[in-house]
Amino acid sequence: MSDNKGDKELLSQSKIFNISSYARNKVETKRRNKGLGELIPRENNPYKQFLTYSTSICFAKTLFAPLERLRLISQVRHMPNIPTAERASGSSFSNLAKIVGEQGPLALWRGNNVDIYRHFAVIGLQVTVYDRIKHAYMPYDSSRYSGIDYYWRLIASAGMIMGITAGITYPLDLIHTRLASDMSKKGQQRLYTTTFDCFNRTNIDEGFKKGLYKGIELSVASSAIRAGLVYPLYDLLQRE
């Protein structure tokens, strides 16, 4: 085997974790035993990227939280079992006025905190786990793979990470929907007072699996399929 650096195979590097000197020496020893090349130093700070991306996402979610709550109310408050006084009207503007008049302006952001928690968890999981899963499917540099061999690995890794993320954070999504769709008026006893109260009562009343994970199979399947389509397309556009 050639000793030239250009002839050595390079493993794809994680963009997430700093490698200590002890761990780096162990990795390099294993790579030398396998005849692989040197580790490529990471150029970007993943923790700074995570903080920047999370902050921007949460700011945007907070800014448009009233629209998100209006969307959820329009979807779920027309059911026959909802009292007539609590049903949403046909107009988004009238629903907005109804919320402000009966619940107060701050109620437009009801449930936004748990939505922020969920997005922090989603981004954190994607940042810390995605590289490892992708590395398991593509242990060598991505230039080593092409055609179907490349895309099935990319689709499988993207689908797996999005499925795992959706499964872990699903209870937060469910809690956000329940808090945001609560139309209790100002001064009335709310159905759920806090995020923890919603989590605790749902767990007690409906059960952990049947309550907090109700509908999870659809969420995991849709997330995995969506990731399997979006990530490869994004990667293809980057390569062009």
C-alpha positions as CSV (number, residue, x, y, z in Angstrom):
1,M,0.0,0.0,0.0
2,S,1.3,3.4,-0.9
3,D,2.5,5.8,1.8
4,N,1.6,8.9,-0.1
5,K,-1.0,11.0,1.7
6,G,-3.0,11.4,-1.5
7,D,-3.3,7.7,-1.8
8,K,-4.7,7.2,1.7
9,E,-8.4,6.7,2.3
10,L,-9.9,9.3,4.6
11,L,-12.8,8.6,6.9
12,S,-15.6,11.2,6.9
13,Q,-15.2,13.4,9.9
14,S,-17.8,14.4,12.5
15,K,-18.6,18.1,12.5
16,I,-19.9,17.9,16.0
17,F,-17.5,16.6,18.7
18,N,-14.1,17.8,19.7
19,I,-11.7,14.9,20.0
20,S,-9.4,14.8,23.1
21,S,-5.7,14.0,22.6
22,Y,-6.1,10.6,24.2
23,A,-9.1,9.7,22.0
24,R,-7.4,11.1,19.0
25,N,-4.3,8.9,19.6
26,K,-6.5,5.8,19.9
27,V,-8.4,6.7,16.7
28,E,-5.2,7.4,14.8
29,T,-3.6,4.1,16.0
30,K,-6.6,2.1,14.7
31,R,-6.5,4.0,11.4
32,R,-2.8,3.2,11.0
33,N,-3.5,-0.5,11.7
34,K,-6.2,-0.4,9.0
35,G,-4.0,1.5,6.5
36,L,-6.2,4.6,6.5
37,G,-5.3,8.2,6.4
38,E,-5.0,11.0,8.9
39,L,-7.9,12.7,10.6
40,I,-8.9,15.9,9.0
41,P,-9.2,18.8,11.5
42,R,-12.6,20.3,11.9
43,E,-12.8,23.9,10.7
44,N,-16.1,25.0,12.2
45,N,-17.3,25.3,15.8
46,P,-20.4,23.1,15.9
47,Y,-21.5,24.4,19.3
48,K,-21.6,27.9,18.1
49,Q,-23.5,26.8,15.0
50,F,-26.0,24.9,17.2
51,L,-26.5,28.0,19.4
52,T,-26.9,30.3,16.5
53,Y,-29.3,28.1,14.6
54,S,-31.3,27.3,17.7
55,T,-31.6,31.0,18.6
56,S,-32.7,32.0,15.2
57,I,-35.3,29.2,14.9
58,C,-36.7,29.9,18.4
59,F,-36.9,33.6,17.6
60,A,-38.8,32.9,14.4
61,K,-41.1,30.5,16.2
62,T,-41.8,33.1,18.9
63,L,-42.4,35.8,16.3
64,F,-45.0,33.7,14.4
65,A,-46.4,31.8,17.4
66,P,-49.8,33.7,17.1
67,L,-50.2,32.5,13.5
68,E,-49.3,28.9,14.6
69,R,-51.9,29.0,17.3
70,L,-54.5,30.4,15.0
71,R,-53.8,27.6,12.6
72,L,-54.2,24.9,15.2
73,I,-57.4,26.4,16.5
74,S,-58.8,26.5,13.0
75,Q,-58.1,22.8,12.6
76,V,-59.4,21.4,15.9
77,R,-62.1,23.8,17.3
78,H,-64.8,23.0,14.8
79,M,-65.5,19.5,16.1
80,P,-69.1,18.7,17.2
81,N,-68.0,17.9,20.8
82,I,-66.6,21.4,21.3
83,P,-69.1,23.8,23.0
84,T,-70.5,26.4,20.7
85,A,-69.1,29.3,22.7
86,E,-65.6,27.8,22.3
87,R,-65.7,27.0,18.7
88,A,-63.6,29.0,16.2
89,S,-65.3,31.1,13.6
90,G,-64.6,30.9,9.9
91,S,-62.3,33.9,9.8
92,S,-58.8,34.0,11.2
93,F,-59.2,37.7,12.0
94,S,-62.3,37.0,14.1
95,N,-60.5,34.2,15.9
96,L,-57.6,36.6,16.6
97,A,-60.1,39.1,18.0
98,K,-61.8,36.4,20.0
99,I,-58.5,35.2,21.6
100,V,-57.4,38.8,22.5
101,G,-60.8,39.8,23.8
102,E,-61.5,36.6,25.9
103,Q,-58.0,35.5,26.9
104,G,-55.8,38.5,26.6
105,P,-53.0,39.5,24.1
106,L,-50.4,37.2,25.8
107,A,-52.6,34.2,25.1
108,L,-51.6,34.4,21.5
109,W,-48.3,32.8,22.6
110,R,-50.0,30.1,24.6
111,G,-48.0,26.9,24.2
112,N,-45.1,28.6,22.5
113,N,-42.7,27.7,25.3
114,V,-43.1,24.0,24.8
115,D,-42.7,24.5,21.0
116,I,-39.3,26.2,21.7
117,Y,-38.3,23.3,24.0
118,R,-39.2,20.9,21.2
119,H,-37.1,22.7,18.6
120,F,-34.1,22.9,20.9
121,A,-34.4,19.2,21.4
122,V,-34.8,18.5,17.7
123,I,-31.8,20.6,16.7
124,G,-29.7,19.2,19.6
125,L,-30.5,15.6,18.5
126,Q,-29.8,16.3,14.8
127,V,-26.5,18.1,15.6
128,T,-25.2,15.4,18.0
129,V,-26.5,12.3,16.4
130,Y,-26.8,12.9,12.6
131,D,-23.0,12.8,11.9
132,R,-22.6,9.5,13.9
133,I,-25.5,7.8,12.0
134,K,-24.3,9.1,8.7
135,H,-20.8,7.9,9.5
136,A,-22.1,4.5,10.3
137,Y,-23.7,4.3,6.8
138,M,-20.8,6.1,5.0
139,P,-17.6,5.3,6.9
140,Y,-15.4,6.7,4.1
141,D,-15.3,10.1,2.5
142,S,-18.5,10.8,0.5
143,S,-16.4,11.1,-2.7
144,R,-15.9,7.3,-2.4
145,Y,-19.6,6.7,-3.1
146,S,-21.6,7.4,-6.2
147,G,-24.9,6.7,-7.8
148,I,-27.4,4.5,-6.0
149,D,-24.8,3.3,-3.5
150,Y,-24.4,6.9,-2.3
151,Y,-28.1,7.9,-2.2
152,W,-29.4,4.8,-0.4
153,R,-26.9,5.4,2.3
154,L,-27.8,9.1,2.5
155,I,-31.5,8.3,2.5
156,A,-31.2,5.7,5.2
157,S,-29.2,7.8,7.5
158,A,-31.4,10.9,7.0
159,G,-34.6,8.9,7.5
160,M,-33.2,7.2,10.6
161,I,-32.2,10.4,12.3
162,M,-35.5,12.2,11.5
163,G,-37.4,9.2,12.7
164,I,-35.5,9.0,16.0
165,T,-35.9,12.8,16.5
166,A,-39.6,12.7,15.8
167,G,-40.1,9.8,18.2
168,I,-38.2,11.4,21.1
169,T,-39.7,14.8,20.8
170,Y,-43.3,13.7,19.9
171,P,-44.7,14.2,23.4
172,L,-43.6,17.9,23.3
173,D,-45.4,18.3,20.0
174,L,-48.6,16.8,21.4
175,I,-48.4,19.0,24.5
176,H,-47.9,22.1,22.3
177,T,-51.0,21.2,20.3
178,R,-53.1,20.7,23.4
179,L,-52.0,23.9,25.1
180,A,-52.4,26.0,21.9
181,S,-55.9,24.7,21.3
182,D,-57.1,25.4,24.8
183,M,-59.8,28.2,24.5
184,S,-60.3,28.7,28.2
185,K,-61.2,32.4,28.9
186,K,-59.3,34.7,31.1
187,G,-60.2,34.0,34.8
188,Q,-61.6,30.5,34.0
189,Q,-59.9,27.3,35.2
190,R,-57.7,26.2,32.3
191,L,-57.6,22.6,31.2
192,Y,-53.8,22.6,31.5
193,T,-52.0,25.3,33.3
194,T,-48.3,24.6,32.4
195,T,-46.3,22.3,30.2
196,F,-45.5,19.9,33.1
197,D,-49.2,19.9,34.1
198,C,-50.2,18.9,30.6
199,F,-47.5,16.2,30.5
200,N,-48.4,14.9,34.0
201,R,-52.2,14.8,33.5
202,T,-52.0,13.3,30.0
203,N,-49.7,10.6,31.4
204,I,-52.0,9.9,34.4
205,D,-55.4,10.1,32.6
206,E,-54.5,8.5,29.3
207,G,-51.3,6.6,29.9
208,F,-47.7,7.2,28.8
209,K,-47.8,5.3,25.5
210,K,-51.5,5.7,24.6
211,G,-51.6,9.3,25.7
212,L,-48.2,11.1,25.2
213,Y,-47.4,9.0,22.1
214,K,-50.8,8.9,20.5
215,G,-50.3,9.0,16.7
216,I,-46.5,8.7,16.9
217,E,-46.3,6.1,14.2
218,L,-47.7,8.6,11.6
219,S,-45.3,11.3,12.8
220,V,-42.2,9.0,12.6
221,A,-43.2,7.7,9.2
222,S,-43.9,11.1,7.7
223,S,-40.6,12.6,9.2
224,A,-38.5,9.7,7.9
225,I,-40.1,9.8,4.4
226,R,-39.8,13.6,4.2
227,A,-36.1,13.4,5.3
228,G,-35.4,10.7,2.8
229,L,-36.7,13.0,0.0
230,V,-35.4,16.4,1.2
231,Y,-31.9,15.5,2.4
232,P,-30.8,13.7,-0.8
233,L,-32.3,16.5,-3.0
234,Y,-30.5,19.2,-0.9
235,D,-27.2,17.2,-1.2
236,L,-27.7,16.8,-4.9
237,L,-28.2,20.6,-5.4
238,Q,-25.0,21.2,-3.3
239,R,-23.0,18.9,-5.5
240,E,-24.1,20.5,-8.7
